[in-house]
């Protein structure tokens, strides 16, 4: 199958990574589904299509519940990468019903609005402490000092990971998430495999400890649910915990630094936010739309589909471009403008359909807590230097964000 050679889409080009949104506009002009030869994927850039396909049951996050690799026309993963795939393939994000339904039902109890509301005092206190230390130091790295430790601590607290054990969580997560980039290198695969093994071994020991001495944490709750008849294998439990940690902080960390970087580059909007803190909830939604933390979400075509006259065969892979969808002028007026008062904002940064982000309410709580604390305690916060973007496309973020508190 030959692909288009005139696409502006180049996820390995530093200029594209710095600002992919002009290229997305060109993609949307060229069509609704476009084959991209370097990754063997069909790019879907329009909001209406992305939104509909996220809910389309002819697509799946996996195909192995219906087909072997051979039947689906795909090559089995490298056996050397097996620990990563075992870990990844048993998490609910990469499962389809009925397994997805069973696991999500169990985990969703920890993310009900009432549960999240109970976490609010803890999240706000922790955000205040982190921002307080940043202010006392006169500045620092907003990513390392606030954006990262807040959601990592919250999800670790929910899971029941002791404070003394938390240091490796973020490096393990970063290495595992490296495999979600397009055409990851062998070096990235090696790091992901090593992190998968180490993280799984740690969780296996923690689960064993919780079996002996249950607590009021999520791991103990999953063990109790299993014992009461809601079957959850140990591998599913391990994969669920890793998924919750990775998904539970990765987007929040990047939304925080992407958001503040966008505010620094739009001083009028930042001034409006500083003058009126009631804009915080709308600001969070707009900042997640404006510079989307997760740029792409992949789905397998389980049954042939047709998009705008183009037949996409079974066995193909769709790349749903969240960043492009969130800048589609058919849905968002003047999409390249940051507008913290945007009234209609149906962004899809948290996905949609059965794989809609289960932790979205918690992410919104964490983002609001850190933003409010920074607005209240560091009202003159400013960038200390131009940040460097991570050389990633799928998970979009910064290497750091140096700030000063005058």
N, C-alpha and C positions, 0 to 999 in steps of 0.2 A: 504494500500500500504506500503510495507516495504522499508526502505531506506538502503543505504550503511552504514556499521558501520566502514569501514576502511578508511574513509575520514580524511585528516589532517585538514579539515576546521572546526574551532571552534571559532566563532566570539565573544565568551564571555571569552576566555582565554587571560589573560594579555600578555603572551608570543606571541600568535598569533597577538594580536593587535599591539604589538611593531614592528613586522615585518611579515606581512602576505605573503610576496612574495615567500618564499620557499614552503609554503603550496600550493600556487597557482600552482607552477610548478608540484607538485604531482597531483593536481586535473587535470591539462591538460594531464598528462600522463595516467590518469585513464579513460578518455573518454571525449566526447563532451557534454554530458548532464547527470547529476548525481542527483538522488533524495536525498534531505536532510531532514530527518524525523523531526528534532526539530522545523523547521519552516514550514514544508509542502511545500517546494519549490523545483523546479528543477534548479540546478546550471549550468550556462553556462560559461565556463572559457576561450574559445578560441576566439581570435580576429575576425576571419572570421565569426564565428557564431553570436557573439555579434553584429557586424556591420550589418550583414544581417537581424537579427531579429529586430533591432531598426527600420528597414524600412518595416517590414512585416506587412501588414494590417490585417492579421489573428490574430494579437495581439493588445491589447489596454491597455491604462493606466486606463481605467475604463471598466466596462461591463454593467453599468446601462443604457446606451443608447440602449441596445439590450435585456437585460435580467433582471428579478427581482433577488433578492438574492437567492430565493428558486429555480428558474429555473436554476440558475448557480451553484447550489449545495453549496452555501456559506451561512454562518450565518450572519444576519444583525448586524451592529455594535451595541454596548451597547448604549441604549438611553441616558445614562449619558454623553456619549462622543459626543453627537449630535452637540454642537457648533463647535467643531474642524472639524468634517466631513462636516458640512455645509460650513465652510470657505474653507476647502481644496478642496472639490469636485466641487466648482464653479470657481476654478482657471484654466487657460488654460493648465497647466502642467498635470492636471488630467481630461481633457476633450478630447473627440474625435470629428472629424468632424460631423456635420457642425458647432457646437458651438465653437470648438477649432479654426477653420478657421476664423470665424467671429471675435472672440476676438483678435486673433493673428494679424489679418490684421490691426485692430485699434491700437494696442500697438506697432506694428513694426515701425510705423511712428516716434516714439520717439527714435528708435535705428538704424536709417539709418546711413551709413558711414558718411554722411554730418553732421548729428546731433551730432554724437560722436566726429567728428573732431572739431566741435564748442565748445565742452566741454573741449578740450585738454588744453587750457591755465588755466582754473579753476582747473582741476585735477592736473596739474603739479605745479601750485602755492601752492595748499593745501598740496601736497606731500612734497614740499620743506619746508613749514612752520612746518609740523609735524616732519620731519627729523631734521630740524634746532633746534627744542626744545629738541629732543633726544640728539643731539650732545652737546648742551649747558649744559645739565644735566650730561654729561659724560657717558650716557647710560640709561638703563631702561628696560622696557618690550616691545620688538618689537611688540608683538601682541596688547597690550593695547594702546601703544603710537603711532603706525603707521598703522599696518595692519588692525586694526578694524575701527578706526575713519575715515579713508580715504573713503572706499566704502560706509559706512553708510551715511556719509555726502553727497556724490555724489548722491546716489539714493534718499535720503531725499530731496535734492535740486531739483531733477528732478520731484519728486512727488508734491513738494510744501509744505512739512512739515516744519513749522516754527522752527528755531533753538532752541527756548526755549522748544519745545515739543519733542526733539529727544532722550532724555535720556532713556526712556523706550523701544525704538525700538529694541535695541540689546537684552535685556533680554526677551522681548516678542518673538522675533525671535528664540532665543535659546530654549525656552520652547516649542514652536510649533514644531521645528525641532526634538525635542526629540521623537516625535511620528513616525519619519521615520526610527528609529532603528529597528532591528529585535526583535520581541516579547517584545515591550516596557512594562515597569512595570505599575502598577496601579497608582503609585505616579507620573510617567512621564505623564500618561494620564491626571491626575488631573491638573498638571501644564499646560499642553497644552490646556486643556479646559478653564482654567482661563485666560490664555494669549489670546486665541481666542476671548473670550467674551470682554475683555478689549480693545484689538486692534481693533476689529470690531466696538465697541462703539465709540472709538476715531475717526476712519475713517468716520463713519456715520456723526459725528458732523463736521468734516473737509469738507466733501462733501457738506453738507448743507451750510457751510460758503462760499464755492467756487461757489455754485449756485447763491448766493446773490452778491458776489464780485469775478468774475473770474480773474485769473491771467494768466501768460504764462507758467504754469506748466502742468504736465501730467494729473493730476486730472481734471483741468479745460478743457483740451483738450478732455478727455473722456466724460465729461458732454456735451460739445459742439457737439461731434460726435453723442451722443445719441439724442440730440435735433434736429439734422439735419437728423435723420432717421436711423442711424446705431444703432440698438437697443442693449442696454447694461443695464441689470437690475442693481439695486443698489447693490445686493449681488454679482453679477459678478464684479462690479467695486471695491467693498471692497476686494474680493478675489484676484483680479488682483493686487491691490496695495500691499497686504500682500505678494503675490508670488514674485513680483518684488523686494520688500525689502529683503525677505529671500534669494531668489536665487541671488539677485543683490549684496549681500555682503558675504554670507556664504562661497561660493567657493573661492572668492578672498582672504578673510581673511586667510583661511586654506592653499591656494596655496602659499601665502606670507610666512607664518611661516614654513610650510613643506619645501618650497623651500630653505629658508635660512638655516634651520637645515641641509638639504642635502648638501648645499654648505660648511658649516662648517665641515662636515664629509668627504668632498672631497676637500682638500686644493689645490690640483693641478688644479682642474677645477675653483675654486674660484680665484686663482692667474691669470689664463688665462682670466677670465672675468674682473678682475680689470685692467689687462693690455690692454684690448680691449673692450671698452664699446659698440662697434657695435655688439657684440655677444648677447646683451640683448634680442632682439626678439626671437632668436633661443633658448636662455637659458630658457625663460619663457615656451616655448613649451616643452622642454626637462624636466624641473622640474615638470610640470604638468603630464607628462607621468611617470616620475620616482617615484613620491610619490603622487598618484592620490587623489585629495580632496574628490571626490564622488566615493566610492568603488563599489557601487551596485545600479542598477536601475531595478525596478520591472515592469513586464508586465503580463497582464492576457491573457490566451489562449482563444480566442473567437471562434475559429474554430480549430479542431484537426490538429496538425502538426506532422511531423516526422523529427527527427534529428538523423542522422547516424543510422537508423534502429530502433530507439526507438520512439514509438508513445507516444506523450504527449497529453492527452485528453483535450477536452474543459472543462473549469472550473479550470484548473491547473494554477499555478503562476510560472513564470520564474524569476529567479534572475540572471540578466545579470551582470557579474563580471567585471566591468570596470578596476579595479586594475590588475586583472589577464590578461585581454586582452591587456593592455598596457605593459605587460612584456612577451608577447608571442614571442618566438624566431623564429616562422614562419614568423613574420613581422618585428621584431626589432633585428638587429644583436647585440649580446652580451647585452641582455636587462637589466642585473643587473648592468651594468656599466653606470654611469652618464657621458654623452658625450654631452657637450654644442655645439658641432659642428655637431651633428647628422643631416645629410642632409635629409633623408627620415624619417618623423615623423608623420605618420597618427594616432596619439593617438585619443582616443574617450572620452577624459575627458569632452568635451562639449556635449556629446551624438551625435545623428544623426537622420535623418529622420524628420518627422514633428515636433518632440519635441526637435530638436536641439536648444541649448541655445540661446535665442534671444539676450541676453546681452553679448555674447562672445566678440564682438569688444570693448565694454566698459570695460570688465574685463581685456582684454589684455592691454588697455590703462592705467588702474589703476596699474596693475602689473608692467608695464614698467616705469611708473612715479615714483613709490616708489623705485624700484630697482635702477634706474638711480640716484635718489637723494641720496640714501644710498652709492652707489659707488663713487659719486662725493664728498659728504660732510663727509662721514665716511669711508675713504678708508682702515682703519685698524680695522674696526668693528670685534668684536670677541665675542664668547659666554661667559657669566659670570658663568654659571652653567649648568648642564645637565637638559634639560627640561622634564616635565612629559607629557605623552600622555593623551589625553582625553579618558575616558573609552568607547569610541564609535567605532563602526565598519563602518557603512554606510557613515557617514560624518566624515572623518579622519582629525584630527588636534591635536594641542597641547594646554595644559592648559595655557601656556605662553612661552615666549622665552627671558630670561634675557640676555642682551648684555652689553658690555662695549665699550666705544669709547675712546681709549687711546690718 
